[in-house]
Amino acid sequence: MSTESALADGVREALAVDADEFAARAEEEAEVVKQGLHDGAFDNHQSIVGFEYEFYAVADGRWSEESRAGEYALMRVPRRLLELMGFEKELGLHNAEMSTSPQPLSDHGLRAQLAEVRARLEAAENTAGVEGMRLVSDGVWTIPPAGETARGYLTDSVDLDGVTVAANMSDAVRYHAMANAGGDAPVALEAPGVTLRADTVMPESLITSIQPHYQVAQADTLPVHFRYALRIAGPLLALGVNSPFLPPDLYDDDWDAEQVLEEGATENRVHVFESVLNARTDAEKVRFPHDFHDVETAVDRIAGDETMVPMPESDGTDRFDDDFATFRTKHGTYWRWVRPVFEGASRSSANARIEFRPVPAQPTVRDSIAFQAAFAGLMGALPRHEHPVIGLEWETARANFYAAVADGLDAEMEWIGYDGEHTTDATEMYEDLLDHAAAGLRTAGCSEAEAESWLAPLRYRIDGGITPAGWKRAGVRSRLSDGESFDDAVHNTQRAYIERQAETLIDGGFSEW
C-alpha cells in the first residue's frame, strides 16, 4: 500500500469516528481530570517552565540551482532529517519544532532552557547545513520555494478517492483530517490586504511561534494565573511582533506597497491562525479566551469545545494521562491564544500549566528565552503581589491584544499600575510590567543582576522603540526608496533578516542588529 493510500485510509478512519461518542468520552474523562485535581494529582512543590520553539527551513546554497546561495527560498525538510535532528513534525513540510525539557523556575532552570535550545539548535543547524538548508526563527516566511509561488505552494492538493491531501503538508493523519473536516467550505486566509482560498488548512503553515509554558505549583491557583496571563498578553505581544508582511504574491491587486505599510498589521501571524482554522468550524476556536474563576471550568471548557477531528481511541501506553486520552486529544484542537493544559506521563509529573501562545518566533535564541523569562517572572510575581491589573476588564485586555496585533509598540493599550491607577502611558506600563517580571525572577532565586540580564533584550526594545516587525518595515521602506519593487523589497529584507540571524541566532541578540 502506498504512503498516500495509507494516509487517505487514516483520514477516512478518523472522520468515520462517531462525533457524539467522542464528545461523550471527553466529557466522561473530564470528570477523571477533575477528580485528579481534587486529589492533588496535578499539584507540585514548585513552579516549572518549559518551551516550544518552531522554525521553518530555507535553502542555503549547497547543491543545486534551486538552492542558490543568498536566495533563502523556502525548503521542504526530509522526514529522516527531522529524526536526525531530534525535532518534531509540524503542519508544513518546511516546518520543524523543538520542545525543551521542563525545568524548575530559577536562574539555573532558565540557563538550562537556554543551554538546551542552543545545543540542540546548533546541532540541528549543522545537520541541516550538510543538506543545504538552514533553520530560521521568524514569525512568517515570505519567500516561497524556488520556482514556485506562495499561493501555489499553500493551495496545492490532490484528491485521493474523496480525501483531499495537501501536497506540502506533513503526513500526520490529524493534520489531513483537519483539512477534510467541515464539509466543502473553502478555507479562507484573511489578513489586511490578503484573501486566499484553499481546500486545506495548509495556509496555516505560514506561521511559526514560541510557546512558553508555566506550570503552577498548586493547580487551584491556575485561574488567577490565567487571568493575569490574559492581561499581559497584549503588552508582551507588542514587544515581540515579527510578521508585518506576508508573501508578496498573496496580496490583493488593489493593495500597493504604501497601503501595506500604512494599513497592514504588525503581527499578521494572528490573522493567519485565526482565519484559517476558524474557517472550518461553527465557532471561533482560535480566539482570545475568557477568564475562568475555578479550575473545573477550565476542564469543562476543553471538554465542551467544538470537536473538529474526532480521532479514534488510542491503544494506550503506560502513561498516567492515558486515563483521559480522549480529553487530551480534544485539547489538541482547543486553540486559544492562552490556554490551560492538564497532562502528565506519570502521576508524579502530572501538572496543570498555562501555555502562552501570542508571541512569534524571535530573531535570536536569547530574545526568545527573554520572553520565557518575562512570562515566568510575571506569573510568579503578579499573583504574589496581588497586582491590581487583574481588575482590568476582560474586554480591555482583549482590546489590548488586538491593538498589539495591529500596531505593535505603537498600540495604545490600557494598564492598571501597582498604585491602582489606570494608564495608557506605555513607558509606565512597561516599567511596571518588567519590574514585576524581575521581582518574580528574584523570588525564584535569580540575583538582581541575573534577573535584569534575562530581561535586557526586552528593555532594549522598549528604550529604542524597536521590534523585529519595525526592523522589517524600516528595511522595506528603505528598499522602496531605492527603487526596488514591493516584491523585491520584502524578499530582500527577508534575506537580510536571515543573514543577520546567521551571525547571531545561537549566541547573539537582536540588539546587535
PEFEN-V308717 format. One record per pair of residues at least 24 apart in sequence whose C-alpha atoms are under 7 Angstrom apart, sorted by the first residue. I is the first residue (numbers start at 1). J is the second residue. D is the distance in whole Angstrom. If there is no record, write none. Layout:
i | j | d
I | J | D
I | J | D
This chain:
i | j | d
7 | 171 | 7
7 | 173 | 6
8 | 160 | 7
8 | 163 | 6
10 | 173 | 6
11 | 173 | 6
11 | 176 | 7
11 | 177 | 5
14 | 177 | 7
14 | 310 | 6
14 | 311 | 5
14 | 312 | 6
15 | 177 | 7
15 | 309 | 7
15 | 310 | 7
17 | 310 | 6
17 | 311 | 7
17 | 312 | 6
19 | 310 | 6
22 | 310 | 6
25 | 326 | 7
26 | 303 | 6
26 | 326 | 5
26 | 327 | 5
27 | 303 | 6
29 | 324 | 5
29 | 327 | 6
30 | 299 | 6
30 | 300 | 7
30 | 303 | 6
30 | 327 | 7
32 | 324 | 7
34 | 296 | 6
37 | 219 | 7
41 | 347 | 6
41 | 350 | 6
42 | 219 | 6
42 | 350 | 5
42 | 351 | 4
42 | 352 | 6
43 | 217 | 6
43 | 218 | 5
43 | 219 | 5
43 | 351 | 6
44 | 217 | 5
44 | 218 | 6
45 | 217 | 6
46 | 104 | 7
46 | 217 | 5
47 | 104 | 6
47 | 105 | 6
47 | 215 | 5
47 | 216 | 5
47 | 217 | 5
48 | 102 | 6
48 | 103 | 5
48 | 104 | 4
48 | 105 | 5
48 | 214 | 6
48 | 215 | 5
48 | 216 | 7
49 | 102 | 6
49 | 103 | 5
49 | 104 | 6
49 | 105 | 6
49 | 213 | 6
49 | 214 | 5
49 | 215 | 6
50 | 100 | 6
50 | 101 | 6
50 | 102 | 5
50 | 103 | 7
50 | 212 | 6
50 | 213 | 5
50 | 214 | 7
51 | 99 | 6
51 | 100 | 5
51 | 211 | 6
51 | 212 | 5
51 | 213 | 6
52 | 98 | 6
52 | 99 | 4
52 | 100 | 7
52 | 210 | 6
52 | 211 | 5
52 | 212 | 6
53 | 97 | 6
53 | 98 | 5
53 | 99 | 6
53 | 209 | 6
53 | 210 | 5
53 | 211 | 7
54 | 96 | 6
54 | 97 | 4
54 | 98 | 6
54 | 208 | 5
54 | 209 | 6
54 | 210 | 6
54 | 361 | 7
55 | 95 | 6
55 | 96 | 5
55 | 97 | 6
55 | 135 | 6
55 | 136 | 5
55 | 137 | 5
55 | 138 | 7
55 | 208 | 6
56 | 94 | 5
56 | 95 | 5
56 | 96 | 6
56 | 135 | 6
56 | 136 | 5
57 | 94 | 5
57 | 95 | 7
57 | 133 | 6
57 | 134 | 6
57 | 135 | 5
57 | 136 | 6
58 | 133 | 5
58 | 134 | 5
58 | 135 | 6
59 | 132 | 6
59 | 133 | 4
59 | 134 | 6
60 | 132 | 5
60 | 133 | 5
60 | 134 | 6
61 | 132 | 6
62 | 132 | 5
63 | 132 | 6
66 | 146 | 5
71 | 495 | 7
72 | 495 | 7
73 | 143 | 5
73 | 144 | 6
73 | 145 | 5
73 | 146 | 6
74 | 143 | 6
74 | 144 | 5
74 | 145 | 4
75 | 145 | 6
85 | 124 | 5
85 | 127 | 7
89 | 170 | 7
90 | 170 | 7
91 | 169 | 6
91 | 170 | 6
91 | 175 | 7
91 | 205 | 6
92 | 168 | 6
92 | 169 | 4
92 | 170 | 5
92 | 202 | 7
92 | 205 | 5
93 | 168 | 6
93 | 169 | 5
93 | 170 | 5
105 | 444 | 6
106 | 441 | 7
106 | 444 | 5
106 | 445 | 5
106 | 446 | 6
107 | 445 | 6
107 | 446 | 5
114 | 369 | 7
118 | 506 | 6
122 | 506 | 7
136 | 498 | 7
137 | 361 | 5
137 | 362 | 6
137 | 363 | 6
138 | 208 | 6
138 | 242 | 7
138 | 360 | 7
138 | 361 | 5
138 | 362 | 6
138 | 363 | 6
139 | 207 | 6
139 | 208 | 5
139 | 209 | 6
139 | 242 | 5
139 | 243 | 5
139 | 269 | 7
139 | 360 | 5
139 | 361 | 5
140 | 206 | 5
140 | 207 | 5
140 | 208 | 6
140 | 243 | 6
140 | 246 | 7
140 | 269 | 7
141 | 206 | 6
142 | 246 | 6
142 | 247 | 4
142 | 491 | 7
143 | 247 | 6
143 | 491 | 6
150 | 247 | 6
150 | 249 | 7
151 | 249 | 7
151 | 250 | 6
154 | 202 | 6
154 | 203 | 5
155 | 198 | 5
155 | 199 | 7
155 | 202 | 7
166 | 200 | 6
166 | 202 | 7
169 | 202 | 7
177 | 309 | 6
178 | 308 | 7
178 | 309 | 6
181 | 280 | 7
181 | 308 | 7
181 | 309 | 7
182 | 280 | 5
182 | 281 | 6
187 | 276 | 6
187 | 279 | 5
187 | 280 | 7
188 | 275 | 6
188 | 276 | 6
188 | 279 | 6
189 | 272 | 6
189 | 275 | 5
189 | 276 | 5
190 | 271 | 7
190 | 272 | 7
190 | 275 | 6
191 | 268 | 7
191 | 271 | 5
191 | 272 | 7
192 | 264 | 5
192 | 265 | 7
193 | 251 | 6
193 | 252 | 6
193 | 255 | 6
193 | 260 | 7
194 | 250 | 6
194 | 251 | 5
194 | 252 | 6
201 | 276 | 6
201 | 277 | 7
203 | 276 | 7
204 | 272 | 6
204 | 273 | 6
204 | 276 | 6
207 | 269 | 6
208 | 360 | 6
208 | 361 | 6
209 | 359 | 6
209 | 360 | 4
209 | 361 | 4
210 | 357 | 7
210 | 359 | 6
210 | 360 | 6
210 | 361 | 5
211 | 355 | 6
211 | 356 | 5
211 | 357 | 5
212 | 355 | 6
212 | 356 | 6
212 | 372 | 5
213 | 353 | 7
213 | 354 | 6
213 | 355 | 5
213 | 356 | 6
214 | 353 | 5
214 | 354 | 5
214 | 355 | 7
214 | 376 | 6
215 | 351 | 7
215 | 352 | 6
215 | 353 | 4
215 | 354 | 6
216 | 352 | 6
216 | 353 | 6
219 | 352 | 6
220 | 295 | 6
222 | 295 | 6
223 | 292 | 6
223 | 293 | 5
223 | 294 | 6
223 | 295 | 6
224 | 383 | 7
225 | 379 | 6
225 | 383 | 7
226 | 354 | 7
227 | 291 | 6
227 | 390 | 6
228 | 390 | 6
230 | 338 | 7
230 | 397 | 7
231 | 397 | 5
233 | 358 | 7
233 | 401 | 6
234 | 400 | 5
234 | 401 | 4
234 | 404 | 6
237 | 358 | 6
237 | 359 | 5
237 | 404 | 6
238 | 404 | 5
238 | 408 | 4
238 | 409 | 5
239 | 408 | 7
239 | 409 | 6
239 | 461 | 7
239 | 467 | 6
240 | 359 | 6
240 | 360 | 7
240 | 467 | 6
241 | 266 | 6
241 | 267 | 5
241 | 360 | 7
241 | 408 | 6
241 | 467 | 6
241 | 468 | 6
241 | 469 | 5
242 | 266 | 7
242 | 267 | 6
242 | 360 | 6
242 | 468 | 5
242 | 469 | 4
243 | 267 | 5
243 | 268 | 5
243 | 269 | 6
243 | 469 | 6
244 | 268 | 6
244 | 469 | 6
248 | 487 | 5
257 | 486 | 6
265 | 405 | 6
265 | 406 | 4
265 | 407 | 6
266 | 405 | 6
266 | 406 | 5
266 | 407 | 6
266 | 408 | 6
266 | 469 | 6
267 | 405 | 5
267 | 406 | 7
281 | 308 | 7
285 | 334 | 7
285 | 335 | 6
285 | 336 | 7
286 | 335 | 5
286 | 336 | 5
287 | 336 | 5
287 | 337 | 6
288 | 336 | 6
288 | 337 | 6
288 | 398 | 6
289 | 336 | 6
289 | 337 | 7
289 | 338 | 7
298 | 340 | 7
302 | 330 | 7
302 | 331 | 6
302 | 334 | 6
303 | 327 | 6
303 | 330 | 7
305 | 334 | 7
308 | 333 | 7
319 | 345 | 5
319 | 346 | 6
320 | 344 | 6
320 | 345 | 5
320 | 346 | 5
320 | 347 | 6
321 | 345 | 6
363 | 501 | 6
363 | 505 | 7
363 | 510 | 6
364 | 501 | 7
364 | 504 | 6
364 | 505 | 4
364 | 506 | 7
364 | 508 | 7
364 | 509 | 6
364 | 510 | 6
365 | 505 | 6
365 | 506 | 6
366 | 508 | 7
366 | 509 | 6
367 | 457 | 6
367 | 509 | 6
367 | 510 | 7
370 | 454 | 5
370 | 455 | 6
370 | 457 | 7
370 | 458 | 7
373 | 454 | 6
374 | 437 | 5
374 | 455 | 6
377 | 437 | 4
377 | 438 | 6
377 | 440 | 4
377 | 441 | 5
378 | 436 | 6
378 | 437 | 4
378 | 440 | 6
380 | 440 | 5
381 | 436 | 6
381 | 437 | 7
381 | 439 | 6
381 | 440 | 4
382 | 436 | 7
387 | 418 | 6
388 | 416 | 6
388 | 418 | 6
388 | 420 | 6
389 | 415 | 7
389 | 416 | 5
389 | 417 | 7
392 | 416 | 7
409 | 465 | 7
457 | 511 | 7
460 | 511 | 7
